[in-house]
Amino acid sequence: MQNPRTFGIVLGLLGLMVTGIGCGGKTVSRIATDSVTDLSGYWNDTDSRLVAEEMIEDCLTSSWKQPWAVKQQKPTVIVGSMRNKSSEHIAVGTFIGDIERAFVNSGMVTVVASAEEREQVRDEREDQQQYSSEETAKNWGREQGADFMLTGVINTISDHEDGETVIFYQVDMTLIDLETNSKSWYGQKKIKKYIGRGKYKP
């Protein structure tokens, strides 16, 4: 015959397991990809998109573009490195994608492929020389050179006290003339976020 005490322990463990299963369910709902979401307070997709759009708009309305407008030509831009020197993990690739999209969608500049993308394209072009028809194979030496390179860096400063945190983000971008190495535009965007129990009233 089973020990009553052992039987009671088993029943109790089963009850805890059932309770855990019942309370552990997740609710998933789809939301608009352009909606503003701030669950943790840290850098997210909204920050990436808005910072890219605002800074590129400022870049394209700056004085460096005036000579190109007079000639009715579009400058060619390449987006270089965006260094993450913050204390967080930031998806820099997504940020670069947002920057390139803002450039392209403006219709005011031509954006060329990055160094990594060019290597893939060149491999494909080399492959075409051997396997594609003469009429469709793409020629060497026809790549469009960039006039400017955009580089940037993301920094953060964090302040913590009694379970409350203030994070300061600073994004700096520089547009560099590839022929002269001169800095044609310098942009800066700052974001300050409070994470805590609601004591602080901005």
Phi, psi and omega in degrees: 000139185287139178298125181302324181294315179299319179298321180293323179295317179299315179299320179296318178295319177298320179297318178296320179297316179296318179298317180297320179295318182294326183270350187266006181291150180250148174250123181241129177221146180274140178231162181297137183293339179262009178285151180275118179233134178219083181278309183268337185093350181274174180306133181219189184297328179294315177300315181303311184292312184292319179296316179299312183296315182293318183287323179290324175298317178295320179299315186284346178257009181275168188290340183300337186272350185302314179300326179288324178293322179297319180279356183055045178237155177257124175292155179255130186237143170240137178269116180272215185285142171241096188281136176261100178255019180277178178270005183244163168278121179236130180286088184297325179300320177294320179296317178298320177299320178295322179295313180297320179297318178297320177297307184297315183294339179290332183072009186260346179222163171256131181252127179256163185294153177287172181300317179295317179294323180297324179298319178295318180295320181293323175299317179294319180296320178295320178297323180295328181299332183262325191247345181266160178292157181299328182287331186253345180294134182275141186279155173280161174074021181245010182292148180269120180282145180281146174271329184222150173240133177259124176236162181198171179212143178246125178238154175225152169230126182246143177231124184239141176197121174050049177078004178247145184224139170240124180246129179250120178255139173227121179249122178246133177231146179227133175258120187248131175288119186288343179272323186251350185066009179282148179272111186272336180205142176229125181236152181216135178231133181240139176228136177233126183236140175253129177235117181180207187263012175088011180288322184281131179248106182295000000 
